[in-house]
Amino acid sequence: MWSVSQGEGITVAVVDSGVDPSVPELRGQVLQGADVSHAPAGAHTDSEGHGTEMAALIAGTGADGGLRGLAPRTKILPVRAKAAAGDAQDALMGRALRYAVEHGARVINVSMGGTGSGPDQFPRTQEAVNYALAKGSLVFAGVGNDGDKGNPVEFPAALPGVVGVGAVDKASTVTKFSNWGKQVALAAPGEEIPGRCRQSAGWCAQRGTSPATAIASASAALIWSAHPNWTNNQVLRVLMDTAGKPTTGTVPSKYIGYGTIRPRKVLLDSEGDPGPPDINPLLPAAQSPKPSTPQAPNDTTSAANPEPTRAEEDNTTLWLGLGIAAAIAAAAAAAAYAVRRRKSDRHTPDHNSTPTTHTHTYSRGEPDHVGHPENQ
């Protein structure tokens, strides 16, 4: 696939815990970005390491034995959206998405989310999603890692217009932990994905809908780079059209949506019908915002916190077909998976304690792997 596209000319926003641009594989890959939270520490501060890991899966260059991502010539726009006590989650995500759009991100990766009472609880986030779609961007979000623990609906993945991403293993089977339901639009590999070990040197295997979302975002970047005149609707449509469909049941499947992403079908086999430029394939035609081309990113944008007023707050075959095995080979060559993380990686930043409050967690968990019983 890299002979056709490596993501040139595409900016991917990573809305997360921040991105550390000093790790070898991300040197020169990370724009200035911003910290939109109320306890700003800077977009390049990442105490959890989660945002850095997602950025590396997307745009890592493999430099100095580091991770090589799926779209190594994209640029990363870090948008730190770490929640703080008393910070309204809806307003926080709304600000993050708007900042990403206004600073040239065609693809917005949100490997985080939280539960809530329903879409009506997130009006600012929904408005920002609509704004992103109208400006020609795509928003990918992990559906969550509690499919075997009550399967709560998480946001923003469940909001209309957001591409909710589930996780599959090397056998193209949805993982037990991947949340399921009508919010799942697509699926991507979410098992045995390399990342930096947290408590030791070297590489560790990770799992979750977080890395699956990063791989989906990188796939969109590859396709968009090869077809720069396509709109966001057309990029999404070919991703859906060329996805590996469920072997049983109806489409969309409640486990993997329209299927597992296969960007090589677009890049190497020239498959997929982009269709009409102005109709979002996930939304009724009447609700499809008219897309326009986003502004080019500005590398000199100030990273100062855009503080709002308080008033604003009121399968193996799949993996080989995807090309991900080649994309992450640099990490495997740099260090074997000598240490395997088996603890939970669902970091929960400070958040409101009210049960109905939208509480952000990172959509990367590492429960013991068991394939989903319905084997979609």
C-alpha positions as a Markdown table, in Angstrom:
| # | Residue | x | y | z |
|---|---|---|---|---|
| 1 | Met | 0.0 | 0.0 | 0.0 |
| 2 | Trp | 2.9 | 2.4 | 0.8 |
| 3 | Ser | 3.9 | 2.3 | -2.9 |
| 4 | Val | 0.6 | 4.1 | -3.5 |
| 5 | Ser | 0.1 | 6.2 | -0.3 |
| 6 | Gln | 1.7 | 6.9 | 3.0 |
| 7 | Gly | -0.7 | 9.5 | 4.1 |
| 8 | Glu | 1.1 | 12.5 | 2.5 |
| 9 | Gly | -0.8 | 15.8 | 2.9 |
| 10 | Ile | -3.2 | 14.6 | 5.5 |
| 11 | Thr | -3.4 | 15.9 | 9.1 |
| 12 | Val | -4.9 | 13.6 | 11.7 |
| 13 | Ala | -6.0 | 15.1 | 15.0 |
| 14 | Val | -5.4 | 12.9 | 18.0 |
| 15 | Val | -7.9 | 14.0 | 20.7 |
| 16 | Asp | -6.5 | 12.3 | 23.7 |
| 17 | Ser | -4.2 | 12.7 | 26.7 |
| 18 | Gly | -1.6 | 14.7 | 24.7 |
| 19 | Val | 1.2 | 13.6 | 22.4 |
| 20 | Asp | 4.9 | 13.5 | 23.2 |
| 21 | Pro | 6.7 | 14.6 | 20.1 |
| 22 | Ser | 10.1 | 13.6 | 21.5 |
| 23 | Val | 9.7 | 9.8 | 21.1 |
| 24 | Pro | 11.9 | 8.8 | 18.1 |
| 25 | Glu | 9.2 | 7.7 | 15.7 |
| 26 | Leu | 7.2 | 11.0 | 16.2 |
| 27 | Arg | 10.0 | 13.5 | 15.8 |
| 28 | Gly | 9.0 | 15.9 | 13.1 |
| 29 | Gln | 5.5 | 14.4 | 12.9 |
| 30 | Val | 3.6 | 16.4 | 15.5 |
| 31 | Leu | 2.2 | 19.9 | 15.0 |
| 32 | Gln | 1.8 | 22.3 | 17.9 |
| 33 | Gly | -1.8 | 21.6 | 18.7 |
| 34 | Ala | -3.5 | 22.8 | 21.9 |
| 35 | Asp | -4.7 | 21.7 | 25.3 |
| 36 | Val | -8.3 | 22.6 | 25.6 |
| 37 | Ser | -8.9 | 21.4 | 29.1 |
| 38 | His | -9.3 | 23.6 | 32.2 |
| 39 | Ala | -6.2 | 22.2 | 33.8 |
| 40 | Pro | -3.9 | 22.8 | 30.8 |
| 41 | Ala | -0.4 | 21.2 | 30.8 |
| 42 | Gly | 0.2 | 21.6 | 27.0 |
| 43 | Ala | -0.6 | 19.5 | 24.0 |
| 44 | His | 2.8 | 17.9 | 24.1 |
| 45 | Thr | 2.4 | 16.7 | 27.6 |
| 46 | Asp | 1.2 | 13.1 | 27.9 |
| 47 | Ser | 1.5 | 11.6 | 31.4 |
| 48 | Glu | -0.6 | 8.6 | 30.5 |
| 49 | Gly | 1.2 | 7.8 | 27.2 |
| 50 | His | -2.0 | 6.9 | 25.6 |
| 51 | Gly | -2.3 | 9.7 | 23.0 |
| 52 | Thr | 1.4 | 9.2 | 22.1 |
| 53 | Glu | 0.7 | 5.6 | 21.5 |
| 54 | Met | -2.2 | 6.3 | 19.2 |
| 55 | Ala | -0.2 | 8.9 | 17.3 |
| 56 | Ala | 2.6 | 6.4 | 16.8 |
| 57 | Leu | 0.2 | 3.8 | 15.4 |
| 58 | Ile | -1.0 | 6.4 | 12.9 |
| 59 | Ala | 2.1 | 8.3 | 11.9 |
| 60 | Gly | 5.1 | 6.7 | 13.5 |
| 61 | Thr | 8.1 | 6.7 | 11.2 |
| 62 | Gly | 10.0 | 3.8 | 12.7 |
| 63 | Ala | 13.0 | 6.0 | 13.3 |
| 64 | Asp | 15.7 | 4.7 | 15.8 |
| 65 | Gly | 13.9 | 1.4 | 16.2 |
| 66 | Gly | 10.6 | 3.1 | 17.1 |
| 67 | Leu | 7.1 | 2.1 | 16.0 |
| 68 | Arg | 6.2 | 2.5 | 12.3 |
| 69 | Gly | 2.6 | 3.5 | 11.9 |
| 70 | Leu | 0.2 | 2.7 | 9.2 |
| 71 | Ala | 0.3 | 6.1 | 7.6 |
| 72 | Pro | 3.9 | 7.3 | 8.3 |
| 73 | Arg | 3.8 | 10.5 | 6.3 |
| 74 | Thr | 0.7 | 12.0 | 7.9 |
| 75 | Lys | 1.0 | 14.8 | 10.4 |
| 76 | Ile | -0.4 | 14.6 | 13.9 |
| 77 | Leu | -2.4 | 17.5 | 15.4 |
| 78 | Pro | -2.4 | 16.9 | 19.2 |
| 79 | Val | -5.5 | 18.1 | 21.1 |
| 80 | Arg | -5.2 | 17.3 | 24.7 |
| 81 | Ala | -8.6 | 16.8 | 26.2 |
| 82 | Lys | -7.8 | 15.4 | 29.7 |
| 83 | Ala | -10.8 | 15.9 | 31.9 |
| 84 | Ala | -10.5 | 17.7 | 35.2 |
| 85 | Ala | -12.8 | 17.7 | 38.2 |
| 86 | Gly | -15.7 | 19.9 | 37.5 |
| 87 | Asp | -14.9 | 20.2 | 33.8 |
| 88 | Ala | -18.1 | 19.7 | 31.7 |
| 89 | Gln | -17.3 | 16.7 | 29.5 |
| 90 | Asp | -19.7 | 17.7 | 26.7 |
| 91 | Ala | -18.1 | 21.2 | 26.5 |
| 92 | Leu | -14.6 | 19.7 | 26.6 |
| 93 | Met | -15.1 | 17.3 | 23.7 |
| 94 | Gly | -17.0 | 20.0 | 21.7 |
| 95 | Arg | -14.0 | 22.4 | 22.1 |
| 96 | Ala | -11.6 | 19.6 | 21.1 |
| 97 | Leu | -13.4 | 18.7 | 17.9 |
| 98 | Arg | -13.9 | 22.3 | 16.8 |
| 99 | Tyr | -10.2 | 23.1 | 17.4 |
| 100 | Ala | -9.2 | 20.1 | 15.3 |
| 101 | Val | -11.4 | 21.1 | 12.4 |
| 102 | Glu | -10.4 | 24.7 | 12.5 |
| 103 | His | -6.7 | 23.7 | 12.4 |
| 104 | Gly | -6.9 | 21.6 | 9.3 |
| 105 | Ala | -7.5 | 18.0 | 10.5 |
| 106 | Arg | -9.3 | 16.0 | 7.9 |
| 107 | Val | -9.3 | 12.9 | 10.2 |
| 108 | Ile | -10.1 | 13.2 | 13.9 |
| 109 | Asn | -9.2 | 10.2 | 16.1 |
| 110 | Val | -11.0 | 10.0 | 19.4 |
| 111 | Ser | -9.7 | 6.8 | 21.2 |
| 112 | Met | -11.7 | 7.8 | 24.3 |
| 113 | Gly | -15.2 | 8.0 | 25.4 |
| 114 | Gly | -17.7 | 7.7 | 28.2 |
| 115 | Thr | -21.2 | 6.7 | 29.1 |
| 116 | Gly | -24.2 | 9.0 | 29.5 |
| 117 | Ser | -27.9 | 9.0 | 29.5 |
| 118 | Gly | -28.2 | 9.4 | 25.8 |
| 119 | Pro | -27.3 | 11.7 | 22.8 |
| 120 | Asp | -29.2 | 14.6 | 24.2 |
| 121 | Gln | -26.7 | 14.8 | 27.0 |
| 122 | Phe | -24.0 | 15.9 | 24.5 |
| 123 | Pro | -25.4 | 18.8 | 22.5 |
| 124 | Arg | -22.0 | 20.6 | 22.2 |
| 125 | Thr | -20.3 | 17.5 | 21.1 |
| 126 | Gln | -23.0 | 16.8 | 18.5 |
| 127 | Glu | -22.8 | 20.4 | 17.3 |
| 128 | Ala | -19.1 | 20.0 | 16.9 |
| 129 | Val | -19.5 | 16.7 | 15.0 |
| 130 | Asn | -21.9 | 18.3 | 12.7 |
| 131 | Tyr | -19.5 | 21.2 | 12.2 |
| 132 | Ala | -16.7 | 18.7 | 11.4 |
| 133 | Leu | -18.8 | 16.9 | 8.8 |
| 134 | Ala | -19.9 | 20.2 | 7.2 |
| 135 | Lys | -16.2 | 21.3 | 7.0 |
| 136 | Gly | -15.2 | 18.1 | 5.3 |
| 137 | Ser | -13.7 | 16.1 | 8.2 |
| 138 | Leu | -14.3 | 12.6 | 9.5 |
| 139 | Val | -14.5 | 11.7 | 13.2 |
| 140 | Phe | -13.6 | 8.2 | 14.3 |
| 141 | Ala | -14.2 | 7.1 | 17.9 |
| 142 | Gly | -13.7 | 3.8 | 19.8 |
| 143 | Val | -17.0 | 2.2 | 20.9 |
| 144 | Gly | -15.5 | 1.0 | 24.2 |
| 145 | Asn | -14.1 | -2.1 | 25.9 |
| 146 | Asp | -17.0 | -3.3 | 28.1 |
| 147 | Gly | -18.8 | -5.6 | 25.6 |
| 148 | Asp | -18.5 | -8.4 | 28.2 |
| 149 | Lys | -19.2 | -6.2 | 31.2 |
| 150 | Gly | -22.6 | -4.8 | 30.6 |
| 151 | Asn | -22.0 | -3.3 | 27.2 |
| 152 | Pro | -22.7 | 0.3 | 28.0 |
| 153 | Val | -23.2 | 2.7 | 25.1 |
| 154 | Glu | -20.3 | 5.1 | 24.9 |
| 155 | Phe | -20.1 | 8.6 | 23.5 |
| 156 | Pro | -19.0 | 10.3 | 21.2 |
| 157 | Ala | -18.9 | 7.0 | 19.2 |
| 158 | Ala | -22.7 | 6.6 | 19.5 |
| 159 | Leu | -23.5 | 10.1 | 18.2 |
| 160 | Pro | -24.9 | 10.5 | 14.7 |
| 161 | Gly | -22.2 | 11.1 | 12.2 |
| 162 | Val | -19.4 | 9.7 | 14.2 |
| 163 | Val | -17.7 | 6.5 | 12.9 |
| 164 | Gly | -17.9 | 4.1 | 15.8 |
| 165 | Val | -15.0 | 1.6 | 15.6 |
| 166 | Gly | -15.0 | -1.9 | 17.2 |
| 167 | Ala | -12.1 | -4.3 | 17.6 |
| 168 | Val | -11.4 | -7.7 | 15.9 |
| 169 | Asp | -8.7 | -10.2 | 16.4 |
| 170 | Lys | -6.3 | -11.9 | 13.9 |
| 171 | Ala | -9.1 | -14.4 | 12.9 |
| 172 | Ser | -11.5 | -11.5 | 12.0 |
| 173 | Thr | -13.6 | -12.4 | 15.0 |
| 174 | Val | -14.9 | -9.5 | 17.1 |
| 175 | Thr | -13.2 | -9.5 | 20.5 |
| 176 | Lys | -15.2 | -10.3 | 23.6 |
| 177 | Phe | -14.4 | -6.9 | 25.1 |
| 178 | Ser | -15.5 | -4.8 | 22.1 |
| 179 | Asn | -18.8 | -3.0 | 22.8 |
| 180 | Trp | -21.5 | -3.8 | 20.4 |
| 181 | Gly | -24.7 | -2.3 | 19.1 |
| 182 | Lys | -26.0 | 0.0 | 16.4 |
| 183 | Gln | -23.2 | 2.5 | 17.2 |
| 184 | Val | -20.6 | 0.2 | 15.5 |
| 185 | Ala | -19.9 | 1.4 | 12.0 |
| 186 | Leu | -16.6 | -0.4 | 11.2 |
| 187 | Ala | -14.1 | -2.6 | 12.9 |
| 188 | Ala | -10.3 | -2.9 | 12.8 |
| 189 | Pro | -7.6 | -5.0 | 14.4 |
| 190 | Gly | -7.5 | -4.5 | 18.2 |
| 191 | Glu | -5.5 | -7.5 | 19.5 |
| 192 | Glu | -1.8 | -7.9 | 19.7 |
| 193 | Ile | -1.0 | -4.3 | 18.7 |
| 194 | Pro | 2.5 | -3.1 | 19.7 |
| 195 | Gly | 3.0 | -0.2 | 22.1 |
| 196 | Arg | 5.6 | 1.0 | 24.5 |
| 197 | Cys | 5.7 | -0.9 | 27.8 |
| 198 | Arg | 4.6 | 1.4 | 30.7 |
| 199 | Gln | 6.7 | -0.2 | 33.4 |
| 200 | Ser | 9.7 | -1.4 | 31.5 |
| 201 | Ala | 11.7 | -0.8 | 28.4 |
| 202 | Gly | 10.7 | -2.4 | 25.1 |
| 203 | Trp | 7.4 | -3.3 | 23.5 |
| 204 | Cys | 4.3 | -4.7 | 24.9 |
| 205 | Ala | 1.1 | -6.1 | 23.2 |
| 206 | Gln | -2.0 | -4.0 | 23.7 |
| 207 | Arg | -5.6 | -4.5 | 22.9 |
| 208 | Gly | -8.7 | -2.4 | 22.8 |
| 209 | Thr | -10.9 | -0.3 | 20.6 |
| 210 | Ser | -8.4 | 2.5 | 21.0 |
| 211 | Pro | -5.7 | 1.0 | 18.7 |
| 212 | Ala | -8.5 | -0.2 | 16.4 |
| 213 | Thr | -9.7 | 3.4 | 16.1 |
| 214 | Ala | -6.2 | 4.6 | 15.4 |
| 215 | Ile | -5.8 | 2.0 | 12.6 |
| 216 | Ala | -9.2 | 3.1 | 11.1 |
| 217 | Ser | -8.1 | 6.7 | 11.2 |
| 218 | Ala | -4.8 | 5.9 | 9.5 |
| 219 | Ser | -6.6 | 3.8 | 6.8 |
| 220 | Ala | -8.8 | 6.8 | 6.0 |
| 221 | Ala | -5.6 | 9.0 | 5.8 |
| 222 | Leu | -4.0 | 6.6 | 3.4 |
| 223 | Ile | -7.1 | 6.6 | 1.1 |
| 224 | Trp | -7.6 | 10.3 | 1.3 |
| 225 | Ser | -4.0 | 11.0 | 0.5 |
| 226 | Ala | -4.3 | 8.9 | -2.7 |
| 227 | His | -7.6 | 10.5 | -3.6 |
| 228 | Pro | -7.3 | 14.1 | -2.4 |
| 229 | Asn | -10.3 | 15.3 | -4.3 |
| 230 | Trp | -12.7 | 13.0 | -2.6 |
| 231 | Thr | -15.0 | 14.4 | 0.1 |
| 232 | Asn | -15.2 | 13.0 | 3.6 |
| 233 | Asn | -18.4 | 11.2 | 2.6 |
| 234 | Gln | -16.6 | 9.5 | -0.3 |
| 235 | Val | -13.7 | 8.4 | 1.8 |
| 236 | Leu | -16.0 | 6.9 | 4.3 |
| 237 | Arg | -18.2 | 5.2 | 1.7 |
| 238 | Val | -15.3 | 3.4 | 0.1 |
| 239 | Leu | -14.1 | 2.3 | 3.6 |
| 240 | Met | -17.5 | 0.8 | 4.2 |
| 241 | Asp | -17.9 | -0.6 | 0.6 |
| 242 | Thr | -14.6 | -2.5 | 0.7 |
| 243 | Ala | -14.8 | -3.7 | 4.3 |
| 244 | Gly | -14.8 | -7.4 | 5.0 |
| 245 | Lys | -18.4 | -8.2 | 5.6 |
| 246 | Pro | -19.8 | -10.3 | 8.4 |
| 247 | Thr | -19.9 | -14.0 | 7.6 |
| 248 | Thr | -23.4 | -14.4 | 9.2 |
| 249 | Gly | -26.3 | -12.2 | 10.0 |
| 250 | Thr | -27.3 | -8.9 | 8.5 |
| 251 | Val | -25.3 | -5.8 | 7.5 |
| 252 | Pro | -24.7 | -3.7 | 9.4 |
| 253 | Ser | -23.7 | -6.2 | 12.0 |
| 254 | Lys | -24.1 | -5.1 | 15.6 |
| 255 | Tyr | -20.6 | -6.4 | 16.3 |
| 256 | Ile | -18.5 | -5.1 | 13.3 |
| 257 | Gly | -20.9 | -2.7 | 11.6 |
| 258 | Tyr | -20.3 | -2.7 | 7.8 |
| 259 | Gly | -17.2 | -4.8 | 8.2 |
| 260 | Thr | -13.5 | -4.8 | 8.9 |
| 261 | Ile | -11.5 | -2.2 | 7.2 |
| 262 | Arg | -9.4 | -3.2 | 4.2 |
| 263 | Pro | -7.7 | -0.1 | 2.7 |
| 264 | Arg | -5.6 | -2.3 | 0.3 |
| 265 | Lys | -8.8 | -3.0 | -1.6 |
| 266 | Val | -9.0 | 0.7 | -2.4 |
| 267 | Leu | -5.3 | 1.5 | -2.8 |
| 268 | Leu | -4.1 | -1.6 | -4.7 |
| 269 | Asp | -7.2 | -3.2 | -6.2 |
| 270 | Ser | -9.0 | 0.1 | -7.1 |
| 271 | Glu | -12.2 | -1.2 | -5.5 |
| 272 | Gly | -15.0 | 0.8 | -3.9 |
| 273 | Asp | -17.5 | 3.3 | -5.3 |
| 274 | Pro | -17.0 | 6.7 | -3.8 |
| 275 | Gly | -20.6 | 7.6 | -4.8 |
| 276 | Pro | -22.1 | 11.1 | -4.3 |
| 277 | Pro | -19.8 | 13.7 | -2.6 |
| 278 | Asp | -22.5 | 15.3 | -0.5 |
| 279 | Ile | -24.3 | 12.4 | 1.1 |
| 280 | Asn | -23.0 | 10.8 | 4.3 |
| 281 | Pro | -23.4 | 7.0 | 4.1 |
| 282 | Leu | -24.1 | 6.8 | 7.8 |
| 283 | Leu | -26.8 | 9.5 | 7.9 |
| 284 | Pro | -30.1 | 10.0 | 6.1 |
| 285 | Ala | -29.6 | 12.1 | 3.0 |
| 286 | Ala | -31.6 | 15.0 | 4.5 |
| 287 | Gln | -29.2 | 15.1 | 7.5 |
| 288 | Ser | -25.9 | 15.0 | 5.5 |
| 289 | Pro | -24.0 | 18.3 | 6.0 |
| 290 | Lys | -22.6 | 19.8 | 2.8 |
| 291 | Pro | -18.9 | 19.1 | 3.0 |
| 292 | Ser | -16.2 | 21.7 | 2.2 |
| 293 | Thr | -12.5 | 21.5 | 2.2 |
| 294 | Pro | -10.9 | 22.1 | 5.6 |
| 295 | Gln | -8.2 | 24.8 | 6.0 |
| 296 | Ala | -4.6 | 23.8 | 5.8 |
| 297 | Pro | -3.0 | 23.3 | 9.2 |
| 298 | Asn | -0.9 | 26.1 | 10.6 |
| 299 | Asp | 2.3 | 24.8 | 12.2 |
| 300 | Thr | 2.7 | 28.1 | 14.0 |
| 301 | Thr | -0.6 | 28.1 | 15.8 |
| 302 | Ser | -0.3 | 29.0 | 19.4 |
| 303 | Ala | -0.7 | 26.1 | 21.8 |
| 304 | Ala | -2.1 | 28.3 | 24.5 |
| 305 | Asn | -5.2 | 27.0 | 26.2 |
| 306 | Pro | -8.3 | 28.3 | 24.4 |
| 307 | Glu | -10.0 | 28.8 | 27.7 |
| 308 | Pro | -13.8 | 29.2 | 27.4 |
| 309 | Thr | -15.9 | 31.3 | 29.7 |
| 310 | Arg | -17.7 | 29.4 | 32.5 |
| 311 | Ala | -20.9 | 30.2 | 30.7 |
| 312 | Glu | -20.0 | 27.9 | 27.9 |
| 313 | Glu | -20.0 | 24.9 | 30.1 |
| 314 | Asp | -23.7 | 25.4 | 31.3 |
| 315 | Asn | -8.4 | -12.3 | 11.1 |
| 316 | Thr | -4.8 | -13.5 | 9.9 |
| 317 | Thr | -6.3 | -13.0 | 6.4 |
| 318 | Leu | -7.6 | -9.7 | 7.6 |
| 319 | Trp | -4.2 | -8.6 | 9.0 |
| 320 | Leu | -2.3 | -9.6 | 5.9 |
| 321 | Gly | -5.0 | -8.0 | 3.6 |
| 322 | Leu | -4.9 | -4.8 | 5.6 |
| 323 | Gly | -1.2 | -4.6 | 5.5 |
| 324 | Ile | -0.9 | -4.0 | 9.2 |
| 325 | Ala | 1.5 | -6.8 | 9.7 |
| 326 | Ala | 4.0 | -4.9 | 7.5 |
| 327 | Ala | 3.1 | -1.6 | 9.1 |
| 328 | Ile | 4.1 | -2.8 | 12.5 |
| 329 | Ala | 7.0 | -4.9 | 11.6 |
| 330 | Ala | 9.5 | -2.3 | 12.7 |
| 331 | Ala | 8.3 | -2.6 | 16.2 |
| 332 | Ala | 8.5 | -6.4 | 16.2 |
| 333 | Ala | 12.0 | -6.2 | 14.8 |
| 334 | Ala | 13.1 | -3.7 | 17.4 |
| 335 | Ala | 12.1 | -5.8 | 20.3 |
| 336 | Ala | 10.1 | -9.0 | 20.8 |
| 337 | Tyr | 7.0 | -8.9 | 22.9 |
| 338 | Ala | 9.0 | -10.1 | 25.9 |
| 339 | Val | 6.6 | -8.4 | 28.3 |
| 340 | Arg | 2.9 | -8.8 | 27.8 |
| 341 | Arg | 0.6 | -6.3 | 29.6 |
| 342 | Arg | -2.3 | -8.0 | 31.2 |
| 343 | Lys | -3.4 | -5.3 | 33.5 |
| 344 | Ser | -6.3 | -3.0 | 32.6 |
| 345 | Asp | -5.3 | 0.0 | 30.6 |
| 346 | Arg | -8.6 | 1.9 | 31.0 |
| 347 | His | -7.2 | 5.1 | 32.5 |
| 348 | Thr | -9.9 | 7.2 | 34.0 |
| 349 | Pro | -9.0 | 10.9 | 34.3 |
| 350 | Asp | -10.5 | 13.0 | 37.0 |
| 351 | His | -14.2 | 13.5 | 36.2 |
| 352 | Asn | -17.5 | 14.5 | 37.8 |
| 353 | Ser | -18.8 | 11.9 | 40.2 |
| 354 | Thr | -22.5 | 12.3 | 39.3 |
| 355 | Pro | -23.6 | 8.9 | 37.8 |
| 356 | Thr | -25.1 | 10.6 | 34.7 |
| 357 | Thr | -22.0 | 12.6 | 34.0 |
| 358 | His | -20.1 | 11.8 | 30.8 |
| 359 | Thr | -16.9 | 10.3 | 32.2 |
| 360 | His | -14.0 | 10.0 | 29.7 |
| 361 | Thr | -12.0 | 6.8 | 29.7 |
| 362 | Tyr | -9.5 | 5.7 | 27.1 |
| 363 | Ser | -10.8 | 2.9 | 24.9 |
| 364 | Arg | -7.9 | 0.6 | 25.3 |
| 365 | Gly | -8.4 | -2.3 | 27.6 |
| 366 | Glu | -6.6 | -5.6 | 27.9 |
| 367 | Pro | -8.9 | -8.2 | 29.3 |
| 368 | Asp | -8.2 | -11.9 | 28.8 |
| 369 | His | -9.0 | -12.6 | 25.2 |
| 370 | Val | -12.0 | -14.7 | 24.3 |
| 371 | Gly | -13.7 | -14.5 | 20.9 |
| 372 | His | -17.2 | -13.3 | 20.9 |
| 373 | Pro | -19.7 | -16.2 | 21.2 |
| 374 | Glu | -21.7 | -15.1 | 18.2 |
| 375 | Asn | -18.5 | -15.1 | 16.1 |
| 376 | Gln | -19.5 | -12.3 | 13.7 |
